[in-house]
Amino acid sequence: MDLVIKVNDQFSHCPGGRFASAGEHSAEEFRENILLPAFRDDKYERIIVNLDGTAGFAASFLEEAFGGLARVVGKKEIGERLFIISNETPRYAEEAWQDIKSVEKE
């Protein structure tokens, strides 16, 4: 079974900064409340994150959400299960994958 997470619909139209302590809709909140529970649920074979429709993403948001996910879950599992869609601004998906790849943990 696939899980589709539309950031604009299921999280925020205006994603915030890196940490929850800095304000609403942070990358930390997105990772902890949406991405990690999805990865911990074995019923989802693929987790598809759609980044389209938002007002944009700070580089710190993408690094904390996706790089942070890789630090917890590991790059191998992410590579097997995560799909990132960003048709409107393809560089967001590219940056997220670069953040994942740059993490030390396997």
PAVEX-79737 format. One record per atom (N, C-alpha, C, O): residue in one letter; atom name; y, x, z. Coordinates in pm, 1 decimal. Example, Ala and Ser with C-alpha at 12.3 -4.5 7.8 and 13.67 -1.06 7.14 Angstrom:
+---------+-------+----------+----------+----------+
! residuo ! atomo !        y !        x !        z !
+---------+-------+----------+----------+----------+
!       A !     N !   -569.0 !   1319.0 !    780.0 !
!       A !    CA !   -450.0 !   1230.0 !    780.0 !
!       A !     C !   -330.0 !   1320.0 !    780.0 !
!       A !     O !   -331.9 !   1423.6 !    846.5 !
!       S !     N !   -225.0 !   1285.0 !    708.0 !
!       S !    CA !   -106.0 !   1367.0 !    714.0 !
!       S !     C !      3.0 !   1290.0 !    787.0 !
!       S !     O !    113.8 !   1340.9 !    803.9 !
+---------+-------+----------+----------+----------+
END
This chain:
+---------+-------+----------+----------+----------+
! residuo ! atomo !        y !        x !        z !
+---------+-------+----------+----------+----------+
!       M !     N !   -117.3 !     83.4 !      0.0 !
!       M !    CA !      0.0 !      0.0 !      0.0 !
!       M !     C !    125.0 !     88.9 !      0.0 !
!       M !     O !    129.9 !    192.4 !     66.4 !
!       D !     N !    223.7 !     46.0 !    -75.0 !
!       D !    CA !    350.5 !    118.5 !    -81.3 !
!       D !     C !    453.4 !     53.0 !      9.7 !
!       D !     O !    451.1 !    -68.0 !     31.7 !
!       L !     N !    542.3 !    134.0 !     61.3 !
!       L !    CA !    657.8 !     85.6 !    135.8 !
!       L !     C !    781.6 !    129.7 !     59.4 !
!       L !     O !    797.2 !    247.9 !     29.0 !
!       V !     N !    869.3 !     35.6 !     28.5 !
!       V !    CA !    995.0 !     67.5 !    -37.9 !
!       V !     C !   1107.3 !     50.8 !     63.7 !
!       V !     O !   1124.9 !    -56.1 !    122.2 !
!       I !     N !   1182.5 !    158.1 !     83.4 !
!       I !    CA !   1296.6 !    156.4 !    174.8 !
!       I !     C !   1422.4 !    167.5 !     88.8 !
!       I !     O !   1447.1 !    270.8 !     26.6 !
!       K !     N !   1500.5 !     61.4 !     86.0 !
!       K !    CA !   1628.2 !     61.5 !     13.5 !
!       K !     C !   1736.6 !     88.3 !    117.8 !
!       K !     O !   1769.8 !      1.0 !    198.1 !
!       V !     N !   1790.1 !    207.3 !    115.6 !
!       V !    CA !   1887.6 !    248.6 !    216.3 !
!       V !     C !   2003.0 !    149.9 !    223.9 !
!       V !     O !   2044.7 !    112.1 !    333.4 !
!       N !     N !   2054.6 !    108.2 !    110.5 !
!       N !    CA !   2167.8 !     16.0 !    106.0 !
!       N !     C !   2135.5 !   -116.3 !    176.2 !
!       N !     O !   2220.1 !   -169.6 !    248.0 !
!       D !     N !   2016.8 !   -168.9 !    157.0 !
!       D !    CA !   1979.0 !   -299.2 !    212.4 !
!       D !     C !   1922.4 !   -290.0 !    354.1 !
!       D !     O !   1949.8 !   -376.1 !    437.7 !
!       Q !     N !   1844.9 !   -187.5 !    380.6 !
!       Q !    CA !   1771.2 !   -180.9 !    506.3 !
!       Q !     C !   1831.8 !    -87.2 !    610.4 !
!       Q !     O !   1783.4 !    -79.6 !    723.3 !
!       F !     N !   1936.9 !    -16.7 !    572.6 !
!       F !    CA !   1999.3 !     73.5 !    668.5 !
!       F !     C !   2150.9 !     57.6 !    668.2 !
!       F !     O !   2207.0 !      4.4 !    764.0 !
!       S !     N !   2217.2 !    101.8 !    564.2 !
!       S !    CA !   2362.7 !     91.3 !    559.6 !
!       S !     C !   2414.8 !    117.1 !    418.4 !
!       S !     O !   2361.2 !    199.4 !    344.2 !
!       H !     N !   2519.7 !     44.9 !    384.1 !
!       H !    CA !   2589.2 !     71.9 !    257.7 !
!       H !     C !   2669.4 !    202.2 !    268.7 !
!       H !     O !   2693.8 !    269.9 !    168.9 !
!       C !     N !   2709.4 !    235.5 !    390.3 !
!       C !    CA !   2790.5 !    356.6 !    414.4 !
!       C !     C !   2720.8 !    448.3 !    514.5 !
!       C !     O !   2758.0 !    449.7 !    631.8 !
!       P !     N !   2620.7 !    524.7 !    471.3 !
!       P !    CA !   2553.6 !    616.1 !    563.6 !
!       P !     C !   2653.5 !    713.7 !    625.3 !
!       P !     O !   2747.8 !    758.3 !    559.8 !
!       G !     N !   2630.9 !    745.5 !    751.6 !
!       G !    CA !   2724.2 !    829.6 !    825.5 !
!       G !     C !   2691.6 !    977.0 !    820.2 !
!       G !     O !   2645.2 !   1029.2 !    718.8 !
!       G !     N !   2717.0 !   1042.6 !    931.4 !
!       G !    CA !   2697.3 !   1186.3 !    940.8 !
!       G !     C !   2559.4 !   1224.2 !    989.1 !
!       G !     O !   2465.6 !   1144.7 !    983.6 !
!       R !     N !   2548.7 !   1344.6 !   1035.7 !
!       R !    CA !   2420.5 !   1402.6 !   1075.4 !
!       R !     C !   2360.8 !   1338.4 !   1200.7 !
!       R !     O !   2246.2 !   1293.3 !   1199.6 !
!       F !     N !   2440.0 !   1334.6 !   1309.3 !
!       F !    CA !   2385.6 !   1295.6 !   1440.0 !
!       F !     C !   2436.9 !   1160.0 !   1487.5 !
!       F !     O !   2549.1 !   1120.0 !   1456.2 !
!       A !     N !   2353.6 !   1090.5 !   1563.1 !
!       A !    CA !   2391.2 !    961.3 !   1619.8 !
!       A !     C !   2512.0 !    973.6 !   1711.3 !
!       A !     O !   2591.6 !    880.3 !   1721.1 !
!       S !     N !   2526.7 !   1085.0 !   1777.1 !
!       S !    CA !   2639.4 !   1105.5 !   1868.2 !
!       S !     C !   2773.6 !   1109.3 !   1795.2 !
!       S !     O !   2878.3 !   1094.1 !   1858.1 !
!       A !     N !   2771.8 !   1129.4 !   1664.1 !
!       A !    CA !   2894.8 !   1138.1 !   1585.5 !
!       A !     C !   2938.3 !   1002.2 !   1529.7 !
!       A !     O !   3048.0 !    990.4 !   1475.2 !
!       G !     N !   2853.9 !    900.2 !   1542.6 !
!       G !    CA !   2892.6 !    769.0 !   1492.9 !
!       G !     C !   2775.6 !    689.7 !   1438.0 !
!       G !     O !   2660.6 !    733.4 !   1441.4 !
!       E !     N !   2808.2 !    572.7 !   1387.7 !
!       E !    CA !   2706.8 !    479.6 !   1338.0 !
!       E !     C !   2641.5 !    527.1 !   1208.4 !
!       E !     O !   2697.1 !    606.6 !   1132.6 !
!       H !     N !   2522.1 !    475.1 !   1186.8 !
!       H !    CA !   2447.4 !    494.6 !   1061.5 !
!       H !     C !   2422.8 !    641.6 !   1029.8 !
!       H !     O !   2438.3 !    685.1 !    915.7 !
!       S !     N !   2385.0 !    716.3 !   1130.2 !
!       S !    CA !   2362.7 !    860.2 !   1114.3 !
!       S !     C !   2227.0 !    889.0 !   1050.2 !
!       S !     O !   2137.7 !    804.3 !   1047.3 !
!       A !     N !   2215.2 !   1008.3 !   1000.2 !
!       A !    CA !   2088.6 !   1055.8 !    944.1 !
!       A !     C !   1981.1 !   1061.2 !   1052.7 !
!       A !     O !   1864.9 !   1029.1 !   1027.9 !
!       E !     N !   2020.7 !   1101.3 !   1171.0 !
!       E !    CA !   1926.6 !   1106.2 !   1282.9 !
!       E !     C !   1868.2 !    967.0 !   1309.5 !
!       E !     O !   1747.6 !    952.5 !   1329.4 !
!       E !     N !   1954.0 !    865.8 !   1309.6 !
!       E !    CA !   1910.2 !    727.5 !   1329.4 !
!       E !     C !   1817.3 !    683.0 !   1215.7 !
!       E !     O !   1714.5 !    620.1 !   1241.1 !
!       F !     N !   1852.1 !    714.7 !   1093.0 !
!       F !    CA !   1769.9 !    678.3 !    977.7 !
!       F !     C !   1632.3 !    743.3 !    986.8 !
!       F !     O !   1530.4 !    678.1 !    964.2 !
!       R !     N !   1630.2 !    871.9 !   1019.9 !
!       R !    CA !   1502.4 !    943.1 !   1030.7 !
!       R !     C !   1417.0 !    886.1 !   1143.9 !
!       R !     O !   1299.3 !    855.6 !   1124.2 !
!       E !     N !   1475.7 !    872.2 !   1260.4 !
!       E !    CA !   1400.4 !    829.3 !   1378.6 !
!       E !     C !   1354.8 !    683.6 !   1371.9 !
!       E !     O !   1244.3 !    651.2 !   1415.3 !
!       N !     N !   1439.2 !    596.1 !   1317.8 !
!       N !    CA !   1410.2 !    452.7 !   1321.5 !
!       N !     C !   1345.1 !    397.3 !   1195.5 !
!       N !     O !   1285.4 !    289.6 !   1198.1 !
!       I !     N !   1356.4 !    470.0 !   1086.4 !
!       I !    CA !   1301.5 !    418.0 !    960.7 !
!       I !     C !   1198.5 !    512.6 !    899.3 !
!       I !     O !   1085.4 !    471.5 !    873.3 !
!       L !     N !   1235.7 !    638.7 !    875.7 !
!       L !    CA !   1143.5 !    730.0 !    807.4 !
!       L !     C !   1022.0 !    767.3 !    892.0 !
!       L !     O !    908.7 !    756.7 !    845.0 !
!       L !     N !   1043.8 !    810.2 !   1014.4 !
!       L !    CA !    929.3 !    852.4 !   1097.0 !
!       L !     C !    830.4 !    739.3 !   1122.7 !
!       L !     O !    710.2 !    761.5 !   1108.3 !
!       P !     N !    874.8 !    618.3 !   1160.2 !
!       P !    CA !    776.2 !    510.6 !   1177.0 !
!       P !     C !    697.2 !    482.6 !   1049.5 !
!       P !     O !    578.4 !    451.0 !   1056.1 !
!       A !     N !    761.5 !    493.7 !    934.4 !
!       A !    CA !    690.7 !    472.1 !    807.9 !
!       A !     C !    582.7 !    577.2 !    788.3 !
!       A !     O !    471.4 !    544.1 !    747.3 !
!       F !     N !    613.5 !    703.3 !    816.8 !
!       F !    CA !    515.2 !    810.1 !    800.0 !
!       F !     C !    404.3 !    803.8 !    904.2 !
!       F !     O !    293.0 !    849.8 !    878.8 !
!       R !     N !    432.4 !    748.8 !   1018.3 !
!       R !    CA !    330.1 !    738.9 !   1123.5 !
!       R !     C !    236.1 !    621.5 !   1101.3 !
!       R !     O !    132.6 !    612.2 !   1167.2 !
!       D !     N !    270.0 !    533.1 !   1010.8 !
!       D !    CA !    187.3 !    416.7 !    980.6 !
!       D !     C !     95.7 !    451.1 !    862.4 !
!       D !     O !    141.3 !    462.4 !    748.6 !
!       D !     N !    -30.6 !    467.1 !    890.4 !
!       D !    CA !   -126.5 !    509.5 !    788.3 !
!       D !     C !   -150.9 !    407.2 !    677.7 !
!       D !     O !   -210.7 !    439.9 !    575.2 !
!       K !     N !   -105.2 !    284.0 !    697.7 !
!       K !    CA !   -131.1 !    183.9 !    593.6 !
!       K !     C !    -48.1 !    207.3 !    467.4 !
!       K !     O !    -78.2 !    151.4 !    361.9 !
!       Y !     N !     56.5 !    290.0 !    478.2 !
!       Y !    CA !    140.4 !    317.9 !    362.1 !
!       Y !     C !     94.1 !    445.1 !    292.9 !
!       Y !     O !    104.3 !    554.5 !    348.4 !
!       E !     N !     43.0 !    429.8 !    171.2 !
!       E !    CA !      1.8 !    545.3 !     93.5 !
!       E !     C !    122.5 !    618.4 !     37.0 !
!       E !     O !    127.2 !    741.4 !     34.9 !
!       R !     N !    220.7 !    540.1 !     -9.0 !
!       R !    CA !    342.7 !    597.8 !    -64.2 !
!       R !     C !    463.3 !    535.6 !      5.7 !
!       R !     O !    467.0 !    415.5 !     32.7 !
!       I !     N !    560.9 !    620.0 !     34.0 !
!       I !    CA !    686.4 !    575.0 !     92.5 !
!       I !     C !    794.5 !    608.0 !     -9.0 !
!       I !     O !    821.5 !    724.5 !    -38.4 !
!       I !     N !    854.8 !    504.4 !    -61.0 !
!       I !    CA !    953.9 !    518.4 !   -166.8 !
!       I !     C !   1090.8 !    490.4 !   -106.0 !
!       I !     O !   1116.3 !    380.6 !    -56.6 !
!       V !     N !   1178.2 !    589.8 !   -109.8 !
!       V !    CA !   1313.1 !    574.3 !    -56.2 !
!       V !     C !   1409.8 !    564.9 !   -173.1 !
!       V !     O !   1422.1 !    657.5 !   -253.3 !
!       N !     N !   1477.9 !    451.7 !   -181.3 !
!       N !    CA !   1574.6 !    429.0 !   -288.3 !
!       N !     C !   1714.9 !    453.1 !   -232.7 !
!       N !     O !   1760.2 !    381.7 !   -143.2 !
!       L !     N !   1782.8 !    553.8 !   -286.3 !
!       L !    CA !   1916.0 !    591.8 !   -238.6 !
!       L !     C !   2028.6 !    520.3 !   -313.2 !
!       L !     O !   2145.3 !    537.7 !   -278.4 !
!       D !     N !   1996.6 !    441.3 !   -413.8 !
!       D !    CA !   2098.5 !    375.4 !   -495.9 !
!       D !     C !   2169.7 !    263.4 !   -418.9 !
!       D !     O !   2114.5 !    203.6 !   -326.6 !
!       G !     N !   2292.4 !    237.9 !   -459.9 !
!       G !    CA !   2368.4 !    125.7 !   -406.0 !
!       G !     C !   2455.0 !    156.7 !   -285.2 !
!       G !     O !   2528.5 !     69.7 !   -238.6 !
!       T !     N !   2448.0 !    276.8 !   -234.4 !
!       T !    CA !   2530.4 !    313.1 !   -119.3 !
!       T !     C !   2665.3 !    368.0 !   -165.7 !
!       T !     O !   2687.8 !    390.7 !   -284.6 !
!       A !     N !   2753.7 !    388.5 !    -69.1 !
!       A !    CA !   2884.2 !    447.2 !    -99.3 !
!       A !     C !   2874.6 !    598.7 !   -117.2 !
!       A !     O !   2972.7 !    663.0 !   -154.4 !
!       G !     N !   2757.1 !    655.8 !    -90.9 !
!       G !    CA !   2736.6 !    799.1 !   -106.0 !
!       G !     C !   2674.2 !    860.2 !     17.6 !
!       G !     O !   2656.9 !    793.3 !    119.5 !
!       F !     N !   2640.6 !    988.2 !      7.8 !
!       F !    CA !   2575.3 !   1060.7 !    116.3 !
!       F !     C !   2641.7 !   1195.2 !    136.9 !
!       F !     O !   2670.6 !   1266.9 !     41.2 !
!       A !     N !   2665.4 !   1228.4 !    261.5 !
!       A !    CA !   2708.9 !   1363.9 !    294.8 !
!       A !     C !   2586.5 !   1454.4 !    285.7 !
!       A !     O !   2474.5 !   1411.2 !    312.8 !
!       A !     N !   2608.1 !   1579.3 !    247.7 !
!       A !    CA !   2496.3 !   1674.1 !    242.3 !
!       A !     C !   2429.0 !   1685.1 !    378.8 !
!       A !     O !   2307.5 !   1703.0 !    386.5 !
!       S !     N !   2506.2 !   1674.7 !    485.6 !
!       S !    CA !   2448.0 !   1683.5 !    619.8 !
!       S !     C !   2356.1 !   1565.7 !    648.8 !
!       S !     O !   2258.9 !   1580.7 !    722.8 !
!       F !     N !   2384.7 !   1448.7 !    592.0 !
!       F !    CA !   2297.5 !   1333.1 !    609.6 !
!       F !     C !   2162.2 !   1360.5 !    544.9 !
!       F !     O !   2057.7 !   1341.0 !    607.0 !
!       L !     N !   2164.9 !   1405.5 !    420.8 !
!       L !    CA !   2039.9 !   1430.1 !    348.2 !
!       L !     C !   1957.1 !   1539.0 !    415.5 !
!       L !     O !   1835.1 !   1526.5 !    425.7 !
!       E !     N !   2022.0 !   1645.0 !    461.2 !
!       E !    CA !   1948.0 !   1753.3 !    526.9 !
!       E !     C !   1884.8 !   1705.8 !    656.8 !
!       E !     O !   1768.4 !   1735.5 !    683.5 !
!       E !     N !   1959.6 !   1633.0 !    736.8 !
!       E !    CA !   1906.4 !   1587.9 !    865.8 !
!       E !     C !   1797.1 !   1483.5 !    847.5 !
!       E !     O !   1695.7 !   1487.2 !    917.1 !
!       A !     N !   1816.5 !   1390.7 !    754.8 !
!       A !    CA !   1716.7 !   1286.2 !    732.5 !
!       A !     C !   1588.5 !   1343.7 !    672.1 !
!       A !     O !   1479.8 !   1323.8 !    726.4 !
!       F !     N !   1601.1 !   1414.2 !    561.2 !
!       F !    CA !   1482.6 !   1459.4 !    488.4 !
!       F !     C !   1433.5 !   1596.6 !    533.2 !
!       F !     O !   1313.0 !   1616.5 !    548.2 !
!       G !     N !   1523.4 !   1690.6 !    554.6 !
!       G !    CA !   1482.8 !   1818.9 !    611.7 !
!       G !     C !   1427.8 !   1799.3 !    751.8 !
!       G !     O !   1327.7 !   1860.0 !    789.8 !
!       G !     N !   1495.1 !   1713.1 !    828.7 !
!       G !    CA !   1447.4 !   1682.5 !    964.1 !
!       G !     C !   1310.3 !   1617.5 !    962.2 !
!       G !     O !   1226.2 !   1647.1 !   1047.0 !
!       L !     N !   1287.2 !   1529.2 !    866.4 !
!       L !    CA !   1156.1 !   1466.8 !    851.4 !
!       L !     C !   1050.2 !   1573.4 !    823.2 !
!       L !     O !    941.1 !   1569.4 !    880.2 !
!       A !     N !   1081.8 !   1667.1 !    736.7 !
!       A !    CA !    987.0 !   1774.3 !    703.5 !
!       A !     C !    956.4 !   1861.5 !    824.9 !
!       A !     O !    844.1 !   1909.9 !    839.7 !
!       R !     N !   1055.3 !   1881.9 !    911.6 !
!       R !    CA !   1032.3 !   1961.7 !   1032.1 !
!       R !     C !    937.2 !   1891.8 !   1128.7 !
!       R !     O !    867.4 !   1957.5 !   1206.0 !
!       V !     N !    934.2 !   1759.6 !   1124.6 !
!       V !    CA !    847.2 !   1683.5 !   1214.2 !
!       V !     C !    710.6 !   1656.2 !   1150.2 !
!       V !     O !    606.5 !   1678.4 !   1212.0 !
!       V !     N !    712.4 !   1608.6 !   1027.9 !
!       V !    CA !    590.2 !   1563.2 !    960.4 !
!       V !     C !    518.8 !   1676.2 !    886.6 !
!       V !     O !    395.9 !   1679.8 !    881.7 !
!       G !     N !    594.9 !   1767.0 !    830.2 !
!       G !    CA !    537.8 !   1874.6 !    749.9 !
!       G !     C !    555.3 !   1847.6 !    601.7 !
!       G !     O !    550.1 !   1733.3 !    556.4 !
!       K !     N !    576.2 !   1955.2 !    527.2 !
!       K !    CA !    602.9 !   1942.7 !    383.5 !
!       K !     C !    482.3 !   1890.4 !    305.2 !
!       K !     O !    499.1 !   1820.2 !    205.5 !
!       K !     N !    363.0 !   1923.4 !    348.8 !
!       K !    CA !    243.8 !   1882.0 !    274.2 !
!       K !     C !    232.9 !   1729.2 !    269.7 !
!       K !     O !    214.7 !   1670.8 !    162.9 !
!       E !     N !    244.3 !   1665.8 !    385.8 !
!       E !    CA !    233.7 !   1519.5 !    389.7 !
!       E !     C !    348.7 !   1453.7 !    314.1 !
!       E !     O !    329.3 !   1353.7 !    245.0 !
!       I !     N !    466.8 !   1509.5 !    327.5 !
!       I !    CA !    581.1 !   1453.9 !    255.7 !
!       I !     C !    557.1 !   1462.9 !    105.1 !
!       I !     O !    582.9 !   1367.1 !     32.2 !
!       G !     N !    508.2 !   1576.4 !     59.0 !
!       G !    CA !    481.0 !   1594.3 !    -82.7 !
!       G !     C !    377.7 !   1497.3 !   -136.6 !
!       G !     O !    380.5 !   1462.6 !   -254.7 !
!       E !     N !    286.9 !   1453.3 !    -51.3 !
!       E !    CA !    181.9 !   1361.0 !    -92.0 !
!       E !     C !    226.4 !   1214.9 !    -88.2 !
!       E !     O !    174.4 !   1132.4 !   -163.3 !
!       R !     N !    321.8 !   1182.6 !     -1.7 !
!       R !    CA !    352.9 !   1041.2 !     22.5 !
!       R !     C !    494.9 !    998.4 !    -10.7 !
!       R !     O !    517.8 !    879.6 !    -33.3 !
!       L !     N !    591.5 !   1089.8 !    -14.5 !
!       L !    CA !    730.7 !   1051.4 !    -30.4 !
!       L !     C !    775.4 !   1055.7 !   -176.3 !
!       L !     O !    746.9 !   1150.7 !   -249.3 !
!       F !     N !    845.6 !    951.3 !   -216.4 !
!       F !    CA !    908.1 !    943.0 !   -347.6 !
!       F !     C !   1052.7 !    902.1 !   -324.6 !
!       F !     O !   1079.5 !    806.0 !   -252.5 !
!       I !     N !   1145.1 !    973.9 !   -385.0 !
!       I !    CA !   1287.3 !    947.0 !   -366.1 !
!       I !     C !   1346.8 !    904.3 !   -499.5 !
!       I !     O !   1335.0 !    974.7 !   -599.8 !
!       I !     N !   1410.9 !    788.0 !   -498.9 !
!       I !    CA !   1475.9 !    735.2 !   -618.4 !
!       I !     C !   1626.5 !    746.2 !   -600.0 !
!       I !     O !   1681.0 !    703.9 !   -498.0 !
!       S !     N !   1692.7 !    802.9 !   -698.9 !
!       S !    CA !   1838.7 !    809.7 !   -699.0 !
!       S !     C !   1885.7 !    810.2 !   -844.1 !
!       S !     O !   1929.0 !    912.5 !   -897.0 !
!       N !     N !   1876.0 !    694.5 !   -906.4 !
!       N !    CA !   1915.7 !    682.7 !  -1047.5 !
!       N !     C !   2066.4 !    691.8 !  -1066.3 !
!       N !     O !   2113.0 !    747.3 !  -1165.8 !
!       E !     N !   2142.7 !    638.3 !   -972.7 !
!       E !    CA !   2288.4 !    639.1 !   -985.3 !
!       E !     C !   2347.4 !    779.7 !   -970.8 !
!       E !     O !   2439.2 !    817.5 !  -1043.6 !
!       T !     N !   2293.5 !    855.7 !   -876.4 !
!       T !    CA !   2340.5 !    992.6 !   -853.2 !
!       T !     C !   2217.6 !   1081.0 !   -831.4 !
!       T !     O !   2179.2 !   1105.7 !   -717.1 !
!       P !     N !   2156.1 !   1128.4 !   -938.5 !
!       P !    CA !   2031.7 !   1204.4 !   -927.3 !
!       P !     C !   2040.1 !   1326.0 !   -834.3 !
!       P !     O !   1938.8 !   1367.7 !   -778.1 !
!       R !     N !   2158.2 !   1382.3 !   -818.1 !
!       R !    CA !   2167.4 !   1501.5 !   -734.4 !
!       R !     C !   2134.5 !   1471.5 !   -588.0 !
!       R !     O !   2095.7 !   1562.4 !   -514.7 !
!       Y !     N !   2149.2 !   1345.3 !   -543.4 !
!       Y !    CA !   2111.2 !   1312.5 !   -405.4 !
!       Y !     C !   1961.7 !   1336.4 !   -384.0 !
!       Y !     O !   1921.7 !   1395.2 !   -283.5 !
!       A !     N !   1880.8 !   1291.5 !   -476.7 !
!       A !    CA !   1736.4 !   1313.7 !   -465.9 !
!       A !     C !   1704.9 !   1462.7 !   -476.4 !
!       A !     O !   1619.4 !   1513.8 !   -404.0 !
!       E !     N !   1773.6 !   1531.6 !   -566.1 !
!       E !    CA !   1752.8 !   1675.5 !   -582.3 !
!       E !     C !   1787.3 !   1749.9 !   -452.8 !
!       E !     O !   1713.6 !   1838.8 !   -410.2 !
!       E !     N !   1898.9 !   1713.1 !   -391.3 !
!       E !    CA !   1939.2 !   1777.3 !   -265.0 !
!       E !     C !   1839.6 !   1747.6 !   -154.1 !
!       E !     O !   1805.7 !   1836.3 !    -75.7 !
!       A !     N !   1792.1 !   1623.2 !   -146.8 !
!       A !    CA !   1694.5 !   1586.7 !    -43.4 !
!       A !     C !   1566.8 !   1669.1 !    -59.1 !
!       A !     O !   1513.1 !   1719.7 !     39.4 !
!       W !     N !   1518.3 !   1682.6 !   -182.4 !
!       W !    CA !   1397.5 !   1762.2 !   -205.6 !
!       W !     C !   1421.4 !   1909.8 !   -175.1 !
!       W !     O !   1332.7 !   1977.7 !   -123.3 !
!       Q !     N !   1539.8 !   1959.2 !   -206.9 !
!       Q !    CA !   1571.7 !   2098.4 !   -174.4 !
!       Q !     C !   1572.1 !   2118.6 !    -23.5 !
!       Q !     O !   1524.4 !   2220.8 !     25.8 !
!       D !     N !   1625.3 !   2022.1 !     49.6 !
!       D !    CA !   1625.6 !   2029.1 !    196.1 !
!       D !     C !   1483.8 !   2029.1 !    251.2 !
!       D !     O !   1454.5 !   2100.1 !    347.4 !
!       I !     N !   1397.7 !   1951.8 !    192.4 !
!       I !    CA !   1256.7 !   1947.6 !    233.7 !
!       I !     C !   1191.1 !   2082.6 !    205.3 !
!       I !     O !   1123.7 !   2138.3 !    291.9 !
!       K !     N !   1210.2 !   2134.3 !     86.4 !
!       K !    CA !   1147.6 !   2260.5 !     46.6 !
!       K !     C !   1194.6 !   2379.6 !    128.1 !
!       K !     O !   1120.8 !   2476.8 !    144.2 !
!       S !     N !   1316.3 !   2372.9 !    179.5 !
!       S !    CA !   1370.7 !   2486.2 !    253.1 !
!       S !     C !   1323.7 !   2492.8 !    398.8 !
!       S !     O !   1353.0 !   2589.4 !    469.2 !
!       V !     N !   1251.3 !   2390.8 !    443.5 !
!       V !    CA !   1201.1 !   2388.2 !    581.3 !
!       V !     C !   1084.1 !   2484.3 !    596.1 !
!       V !     O !    999.8 !   2494.1 !    507.0 !
!       E !     N !   1078.7 !   2554.0 !    706.7 !
!       E !    CA !    974.0 !   2654.6 !    732.7 !
!       E !     C !    836.3 !   2592.1 !    757.2 !
!       E !     O !    735.5 !   2643.4 !    708.6 !
!       K !     N !    831.9 !   2481.6 !    832.4 !
!       K !    CA !    703.8 !   2421.0 !    873.3 !
!       K !     C !    625.6 !   2368.6 !    753.6 !
!       K !     O !    681.4 !   2304.4 !    664.5 !
!       E !     N !    498.6 !   2396.4 !    752.9 !
!       E !    CA !    409.0 !   2345.1 !    649.3 !
!       E !     C !    344.8 !   2219.4 !    701.1 !
!       E !     O !    264.7 !   2157.6 !    631.1 !
+---------+-------+----------+----------+----------+
END
